[in-house]
Amino acid sequence: MKIVQLICAPVRTGFFFDDQLAIKNGVEHDGFTYKGLPVTPGFSSLRQAGEAVSVMLLLENGELAWGDCAAVQYSGAAGRDGLFVAEESMLVLNRVVKPWLEGKRLTTFRELAAELDQMKDPETGRLLHTAIRYGVTQALLDAVAKARRKLMVDVIAEEYGVEPLSSPLPIFAQSGDDRFTNADKMIIKGIDVLPHGLFNNVHDKLGRRGEKLLTYVEWLKKRIGELKPRDDYRPVIHVDVYGTIGMAFEHDPEKIISYLEMLEETSAPYRLRVEGPVDMGNREAQIGMMQLLTRLLEQRGSSVELVADEWCNTLEDIKLFAQARAGQMIQIKTPDLGGINNTIDAVLYCKAQGVGAYLGGTCNETDRSAQICVHIAMATGPAQILAKPGMGMDEGYMIIYNEMGRILALRKSASVYGNKNLIKA
C-alpha cells in the first residue's frame, strides 16, 4: 500500500511554551503569565500559546493516518531544539517531507521511521526539528498499522520482538502550578504516581532554602491520608524540581544529599522520586553529578530515586545516562527524541540496563501524540507513563487511562476470538 497525499493542519497543544531560563532566574507571576522579558531565543514573551502541526496521510485504500508534531513546554532549554513555530514548520513539511512521503510504499515502521528521522533539510543541512520527526513518525506508525489492519501496539510488538502488556501501567499525573487542588484530584482518583508539583523555586517566602518543597511534601502526605480512596492506596510521590535543589545548595553534593534525606523522611511511608534535582549546564557535568548523587544515596541506604531529565534529551543522551547510572530512573521526554522509533529504543535500552524507564513527554503535546505514546508504552513496558497533555490533570489522565483501557480490551477480544488481524486501528 502507498501513501497518496500528505495534508498538514496547524493545531493547538494542551498547554503553553515557557521561557524556562527566565523563569528560573526569578521573574514574577502576572496572573497566568509572568512579568519580564524573554531570554531564550525565539520567544516573544515569557509564556506563549503552544503550537503543533497535525500531519495526515491519505492512504491508497482511502484510510487516513495521522500524528501530531509537538514540542516540549520548555523548548530551547537544556540543549533542546528551539521554539517550534507551526507556520514555519508547515513550510518545511511541504518542501522537504511531502515529496518524500507521497507515493511512498508502506514497508515496515522501523524502516520508514529510521529514514525520516535521519532526514535533513537541504537548505540548512540540519536534521529536521525534533517536533517534525516526532509527528511524522507517529503518522507512519498509524499508516503501517492501518495497512496491516492491526493496532499500533501490535505493529511495535511484531517489529521489535516484544510482548505487549496485559495489564495497566502506572500513570504519573502532573499538577502544574496548581499543586494543591490538582493533588486532591489525583488522590481522589487513586492515581499511581503523583503530583509532579512544578517546583521551579524551592525557597519559601522567607527565603529559607528548601522549605517550600518540604512543607508541600508534608502537606501532601497528610492529604493522602485524609482523601485516600481505599485503605491500601500507597502512591509514589514524584516531584519535579527543575534543578532548583542544586541551585539552593550551591551544587554541594553533601548538602544536596542531606536535603534529599530530609525529604525522604518527610514523605515516609510513601516512596519518593525527585526529578531533575540539579542542572549543571551541560551534559557531561550533569551525568557526573547525577551519577555521584545516585551513588551517595545508595551508599547511605536511602530509598530516594533520582530521575534524570535535564540534558537527557536524545537517544544518545539516554544511553549515556543509563550506562553511567546517572539516576535510578530516566525520563524519556518523547518530543525531544525526534522520531518515536527513538522512544521505543530508549525504553528497551533502559530496561536492558536495569534503569527505570519513565515514558514521559510534556504538558504541551496533543491528545493524538499522547494516545500514540500509550501504544508505545503498552508494547515496551516502561516503569510509568506520564498523563498528558495539559496541566488541568483530569484531561491528560483521561486520555492516557482511556486509551490504555481500549488497547487492553481490544487485544483481549482479539485474542479470544482469534481475529487479531481484523482489528482496524
C-alpha positions as CSV (number, residue, x, y, z in Angstrom):
1,M,0.0,0.0,0.0
2,K,1.2,3.5,-0.8
3,I,0.8,7.0,0.8
4,V,-1.2,9.1,-1.6
5,Q,-1.1,12.5,0.0
6,L,0.3,14.5,2.9
7,I,-2.0,17.1,4.4
8,C,-0.9,19.4,7.2
9,A,-3.0,21.5,9.6
10,P,-2.0,23.9,12.3
11,V,-3.4,22.8,15.7
12,R,-3.2,23.7,19.4
13,T,-1.4,21.9,22.1
14,G,-2.6,21.1,25.6
15,F,-0.5,23.9,27.3
16,F,2.0,26.7,26.6
17,F,5.6,27.4,25.7
18,D,7.5,28.9,28.7
19,D,10.9,30.5,28.8
20,Q,12.4,28.3,31.4
21,L,15.7,30.2,31.8
22,A,13.9,33.5,32.5
23,I,11.5,31.8,35.0
24,K,14.4,30.1,36.9
25,N,16.1,33.4,37.2
26,G,13.2,34.6,39.3
27,V,10.6,36.5,37.3
28,E,7.3,37.5,38.9
29,H,3.9,35.9,38.2
30,D,1.4,38.1,36.5
31,G,-1.9,36.3,36.6
32,F,-1.5,33.2,34.4
33,T,1.7,34.6,32.8
34,Y,4.9,36.2,34.0
35,K,6.3,39.7,34.1
36,G,9.6,40.4,32.3
37,L,11.4,39.9,29.1
38,P,12.3,36.6,27.5
39,V,15.9,35.5,27.3
40,T,15.6,32.3,25.3
41,P,16.0,32.8,21.5
42,G,12.7,32.6,19.6
43,F,10.4,33.6,22.5
44,S,8.4,36.8,22.1
45,S,7.1,36.6,25.7
46,L,7.8,34.5,28.8
47,R,4.7,32.4,28.2
48,Q,3.1,31.9,24.8
49,A,0.4,29.7,23.3
50,G,1.6,26.2,22.4
51,E,1.6,25.3,18.7
52,A,1.5,22.0,16.9
53,V,1.0,20.6,13.4
54,S,-1.2,17.7,12.6
55,V,0.3,15.5,9.9
56,M,-2.3,13.5,8.0
57,L,-1.5,10.8,5.5
58,L,-4.2,9.7,3.0
59,L,-3.6,6.1,2.1
60,E,-4.2,4.2,-1.1
61,N,-7.2,2.4,0.4
62,G,-8.9,5.7,1.4
63,E,-8.0,5.5,5.1
64,L,-6.4,8.4,6.9
65,A,-3.4,8.0,9.3
66,W,-2.2,10.9,11.4
67,G,0.1,12.1,14.1
68,D,0.9,15.5,15.7
69,C,4.2,17.4,15.6
70,A,4.6,18.9,19.1
71,A,7.5,20.3,21.2
72,V,8.0,20.5,24.9
73,Q,6.9,23.3,27.2
74,Y,10.5,24.4,27.9
75,S,11.6,24.5,24.3
76,G,15.1,25.8,23.7
77,A,16.3,24.9,27.2
78,A,18.9,22.4,28.4
79,G,20.2,21.6,24.9
80,R,16.8,21.2,23.2
81,D,15.8,22.3,19.7
82,G,14.5,25.9,19.5
83,L,10.9,27.1,19.7
84,F,8.6,25.2,17.4
85,V,6.5,27.5,15.2
86,A,3.7,25.8,13.3
87,E,3.6,28.1,10.3
88,E,7.4,27.8,9.7
89,S,7.3,24.1,10.2
90,M,4.5,23.5,7.7
91,L,6.7,25.2,5.1
92,V,9.4,22.6,5.9
93,L,6.9,19.7,5.9
94,N,5.6,20.7,2.5
95,R,9.0,21.4,1.0
96,V,11.0,18.5,2.4
97,V,8.8,15.8,3.7
98,K,5.9,15.9,1.3
99,P,7.9,14.9,-1.8
100,W,9.5,12.0,0.1
101,L,6.2,10.7,1.5
102,E,3.8,11.0,-1.4
103,G,3.9,7.8,-3.4
104,K,5.9,6.0,-0.7
105,R,5.2,2.3,-0.3
106,L,4.5,1.3,3.3
107,T,7.1,-1.3,4.2
108,T,7.9,-1.5,7.9
109,F,7.5,1.1,10.5
110,R,11.1,0.7,11.6
111,E,12.5,1.2,8.1
112,L,10.3,4.3,7.3
113,A,10.9,5.9,10.7
114,A,14.6,5.5,10.6
115,E,14.8,7.1,7.2
116,L,12.6,10.0,8.2
117,D,14.4,10.5,11.5
118,Q,17.7,11.0,9.7
119,M,16.3,13.3,7.0
120,K,18.0,16.7,6.7
121,D,16.7,20.0,5.3
122,P,18.7,20.6,2.1
123,E,18.5,24.4,2.8
124,T,20.1,24.2,6.2
125,G,21.9,20.9,6.2
126,R,20.5,20.1,9.6
127,L,18.2,17.4,10.8
128,L,14.5,18.3,10.8
129,H,13.2,19.8,14.1
130,T,12.5,17.1,16.7
131,A,8.8,18.1,16.7
132,I,8.6,17.4,12.9
133,R,10.3,14.0,13.3
134,Y,8.1,13.2,16.3
135,G,4.8,13.9,14.5
136,V,5.6,12.3,11.1
137,T,6.8,9.1,12.6
138,Q,3.6,8.9,14.6
139,A,1.7,9.1,11.4
140,L,3.9,6.5,9.8
141,L,3.2,4.1,12.6
142,D,-0.5,4.6,12.3
143,A,-0.3,4.2,8.5
144,V,1.5,0.9,8.8
145,A,-1.0,-0.3,11.4
146,K,-3.9,0.6,9.1
147,A,-2.3,-1.1,6.1
148,R,-1.8,-4.3,8.2
149,R,-5.3,-3.9,9.9
150,K,-3.7,-4.1,13.3
151,L,-3.4,-2.0,16.4
152,M,-0.3,0.2,16.6
153,V,0.8,-1.6,19.8
154,D,0.8,-4.9,17.8
155,V,2.9,-3.4,15.0
156,I,5.5,-2.3,17.5
157,A,5.5,-5.7,19.2
158,E,6.0,-7.6,16.0
159,E,8.7,-5.4,14.6
160,Y,10.7,-5.1,17.9
161,G,10.1,-8.7,19.1
162,V,8.4,-7.8,22.4
163,E,5.3,-9.0,24.1
164,P,2.6,-6.3,24.8
165,L,1.4,-5.8,28.4
166,S,-1.8,-7.5,29.5
167,S,-2.4,-5.2,32.5
168,P,-2.4,-1.4,33.0
169,L,0.8,0.6,33.6
170,P,1.3,3.1,36.5
171,I,0.3,6.6,35.4
172,F,2.1,9.7,36.6
173,A,-0.1,12.8,36.8
174,Q,1.3,16.3,36.7
175,S,-0.2,19.2,38.7
176,G,1.5,22.3,37.2
177,D,1.4,25.3,39.5
178,D,-2.0,24.3,40.9
179,R,-0.3,21.7,43.1
180,F,-2.8,21.7,45.9
181,T,-6.2,21.4,44.1
182,N,-4.7,19.0,41.5
183,A,-3.2,16.8,44.1
184,D,-6.6,16.5,45.7
185,K,-8.0,15.3,42.4
186,M,-5.2,12.8,41.9
187,I,-5.7,11.3,45.4
188,I,-9.5,11.0,44.9
189,K,-8.9,9.2,41.6
190,G,-6.4,6.9,43.1
191,I,-3.6,7.9,40.7
192,D,-0.5,5.7,41.0
193,V,2.3,8.3,40.9
194,L,1.8,12.0,41.9
195,P,1.9,15.0,41.9
196,H,4.8,16.5,39.8
197,G,4.5,19.8,41.6
198,L,6.3,22.1,39.1
199,F,8.8,23.4,41.7
200,N,10.9,25.9,39.8
201,N,11.8,27.5,43.2
202,V,12.1,25.6,46.4
203,H,12.6,28.6,48.8
204,D,9.7,29.7,50.9
205,K,8.5,33.3,51.2
206,L,11.2,34.0,53.9
207,G,13.9,32.8,51.6
208,R,14.7,29.6,53.6
209,R,16.4,27.1,51.4
210,G,14.2,24.1,50.5
211,E,11.4,24.9,53.0
212,K,8.8,25.4,50.3
213,L,9.2,21.8,49.0
214,L,9.5,20.3,52.4
215,T,6.3,22.0,53.6
216,Y,4.5,20.8,50.5
217,V,5.6,17.2,50.8
218,E,4.5,17.2,54.5
219,W,1.1,18.6,53.4
220,L,0.8,16.0,50.6
221,K,1.4,13.1,52.9
222,K,-1.3,14.3,55.3
223,R,-3.7,14.9,52.4
224,I,-3.2,11.4,51.1
225,G,-4.2,10.1,54.5
226,E,-7.3,12.3,54.5
227,L,-8.6,11.6,51.0
228,K,-7.3,8.2,50.0
229,P,-10.0,6.2,48.1
230,R,-9.1,2.9,49.7
231,D,-7.1,1.7,52.7
232,D,-4.3,0.1,50.6
233,Y,-3.7,3.2,48.5
234,R,0.1,4.0,48.6
235,P,1.0,6.2,45.7
236,V,4.6,7.1,44.8
237,I,5.4,10.7,45.5
238,H,7.3,12.1,42.4
239,V,8.3,15.8,42.5
240,D,9.9,17.7,39.6
241,V,12.2,20.4,40.8
242,Y,14.0,21.6,37.6
243,G,17.5,21.8,39.1
244,T,16.5,24.1,41.9
245,I,17.7,21.9,44.7
246,G,21.2,22.2,43.3
247,M,20.8,25.9,43.0
248,A,19.6,26.2,46.6
249,F,22.6,24.4,48.0
250,E,25.3,25.7,45.7
251,H,25.6,22.3,44.0
252,D,27.3,20.9,47.0
253,P,26.7,17.1,46.9
254,E,26.7,16.6,50.6
255,K,24.2,19.4,51.2
256,I,22.0,18.1,48.4
257,I,22.1,14.5,49.8
258,S,21.3,15.8,53.3
259,Y,18.3,17.7,52.0
260,L,17.1,14.7,49.9
261,E,17.2,12.6,53.1
262,M,15.1,15.2,54.9
263,L,12.6,15.0,52.0
264,E,12.6,11.2,52.2
265,E,11.9,11.3,56.0
266,T,9.1,13.8,55.4
267,S,7.4,11.7,52.7
268,A,7.6,8.3,54.5
269,P,5.9,5.9,54.4
270,Y,5.5,6.8,50.7
271,R,8.2,6.1,48.2
272,L,9.9,9.3,46.9
273,R,11.2,10.2,43.5
274,V,12.9,13.5,42.8
275,E,13.2,14.6,39.1
276,G,15.9,16.9,38.0
277,P,17.5,17.7,41.4
278,V,20.3,19.6,39.6
279,D,21.0,21.3,36.4
280,M,24.7,21.6,35.8
281,G,24.5,23.4,32.5
282,N,25.9,20.7,30.2
283,R,25.5,17.0,29.6
284,E,28.9,15.8,30.8
285,A,28.7,17.7,34.1
286,Q,25.0,16.7,34.6
287,I,25.9,13.0,34.1
288,G,28.8,13.3,36.6
289,M,26.7,15.0,39.3
290,M,23.7,12.7,38.8
291,Q,26.0,9.7,39.0
292,L,27.6,10.9,42.2
293,L,24.3,11.7,43.9
294,T,22.8,8.3,42.9
295,R,25.9,6.5,44.3
296,L,25.9,8.5,47.5
297,L,22.2,7.9,48.1
298,E,22.6,4.2,47.6
299,Q,25.7,4.0,49.8
300,R,23.6,5.6,52.6
301,G,20.8,3.1,52.2
302,S,18.4,5.8,51.0
303,S,15.4,4.7,49.0
304,V,15.1,8.1,47.2
305,E,15.0,7.6,43.5
306,L,16.6,10.3,41.3
307,V,15.0,10.9,37.9
308,A,17.2,12.2,35.1
309,D,15.6,14.9,32.9
310,E,17.8,18.0,32.2
311,W,20.4,17.4,29.5
312,C,19.0,13.9,28.8
313,N,17.1,14.7,25.6
314,T,18.2,12.4,22.8
315,L,18.5,8.6,22.5
316,E,22.3,9.1,22.7
317,D,21.9,11.1,25.9
318,I,19.6,8.5,27.4
319,K,22.1,5.7,26.6
320,L,24.9,7.7,28.3
321,F,22.9,8.4,31.4
322,A,21.8,4.8,31.6
323,Q,25.3,3.4,31.2
324,A,26.6,5.8,33.9
325,R,23.7,5.0,36.2
326,A,23.2,8.7,36.5
327,G,19.8,8.4,38.2
328,Q,17.7,5.4,39.1
329,M,15.1,6.4,36.5
330,I,15.3,8.3,33.3
331,Q,12.6,10.4,31.8
332,I,12.2,9.7,28.1
333,K,10.8,13.0,27.1
334,T,9.2,11.8,23.9
335,P,9.1,15.0,21.7
336,D,12.8,15.7,22.4
337,L,13.9,12.3,20.9
338,G,12.5,13.2,17.4
339,G,11.2,10.0,15.8
340,I,9.1,7.8,18.0
341,N,11.4,4.9,16.9
342,N,14.0,6.5,19.3
343,T,11.4,6.5,22.1
344,I,10.9,2.8,21.6
345,D,14.6,2.1,21.5
346,A,15.1,4.2,24.6
347,V,12.6,2.3,26.7
348,L,14.1,-1.0,25.7
349,Y,17.6,0.2,26.3
350,C,16.9,1.5,29.8
351,K,15.2,-1.8,30.7
352,A,18.2,-3.8,29.4
353,Q,20.5,-1.6,31.6
354,G,18.4,-2.1,34.7
355,V,17.4,1.5,34.9
356,G,13.8,2.7,35.3
357,A,12.3,3.9,32.1
358,Y,9.7,6.7,32.6
359,L,7.8,7.3,29.3
360,G,7.3,11.0,29.7
361,G,6.8,13.9,27.4
362,T,5.2,17.3,28.0
363,C,2.1,19.0,29.0
364,N,2.5,20.9,25.7
365,E,1.6,17.8,23.5
366,T,-1.7,17.0,21.9
367,D,-4.3,14.3,22.5
368,R,-3.1,12.4,19.4
369,S,0.6,12.3,20.4
370,A,-0.4,11.2,23.9
371,Q,-2.6,8.3,22.6
372,I,0.2,7.0,20.3
373,C,2.6,7.1,23.3
374,V,0.2,4.8,25.1
375,H,0.6,2.2,22.3
376,I,4.4,2.5,22.6
377,A,4.2,2.1,26.4
378,M,1.9,-0.9,26.2
379,A,4.3,-2.6,23.8
380,T,7.5,-1.8,25.6
381,G,6.5,-1.8,29.3
382,P,8.2,1.2,30.9
383,A,8.0,1.7,34.7
384,Q,5.4,4.5,34.3
385,I,3.8,6.8,31.7
386,L,3.0,10.5,32.0
387,A,-0.6,11.7,32.0
388,K,-0.5,14.3,29.2
389,P,-1.2,16.8,27.7
390,G,-2.3,19.8,29.8
391,M,-1.9,20.9,33.4
392,G,-5.5,20.5,34.4
393,M,-4.7,16.9,35.4
394,D,-8.1,15.4,34.6
395,E,-7.9,15.7,30.8
396,G,-4.4,14.3,30.4
397,Y,-5.1,11.5,32.8
398,M,-8.4,10.7,31.0
399,I,-6.6,10.5,27.6
400,I,-3.9,8.1,28.8
401,Y,-6.1,6.0,31.1
402,N,-8.9,5.6,28.4
403,E,-6.5,4.7,25.6
404,M,-4.9,2.1,27.8
405,G,-8.2,0.6,28.6
406,R,-9.2,0.5,25.0
407,I,-6.0,-1.3,24.0
408,L,-6.4,-3.9,26.7
409,A,-10.0,-4.6,25.8
410,L,-9.3,-4.8,22.1
411,R,-6.3,-7.1,22.5
412,K,-8.2,-9.4,24.9
413,S,-11.2,-9.6,22.5
414,A,-8.9,-10.2,19.5
415,S,-7.1,-13.0,21.4
416,V,-10.3,-14.6,22.5
417,Y,-11.8,-14.7,19.0
418,G,-8.6,-15.3,17.1
419,N,-9.2,-12.3,14.9
420,K,-6.2,-10.1,15.8
421,N,-5.5,-9.4,12.1
422,L,-9.0,-8.0,11.6
423,I,-8.6,-5.1,14.1
424,K,-8.8,-1.7,12.4
425,A,-6.5,0.6,14.4
